[in-house]
């Protein structure tokens, strides 16, 4: 039975030949692809874009609607034609592309960011 890393939420510790390894590893790789080198397109779109490209990432704002409803502050990433969500941890850094700012996730939410 694998354990879960407390920082990135990755599963580890499978025993040799243990069932479920491939699904757990797939989830790990998708999570790493979504959050490592984190850069998002936007963080103030209240509605998911109509035709997002695979791999596009967004920070979901408070009050979002549609598929993003109830996902405030999470990272929404388009994978396999569907939205997946990742809850940020304190200290995560993210480049906000449309603002050209670097923001950090704090206990109170995403910072306003600094221009870079």
Secondary structure, DSSP 4 states (H G I P E B T S, - for coil): --EE-TTT--EE-PPTT-TTHHHHHHHHHHHHHHHTT-EES-S--SS--TTPPTT-EEEPPTT--GGGTT-TTPEEEEETTEEEEE---TT-EEEETTTTEEEEEETTEE---EE-
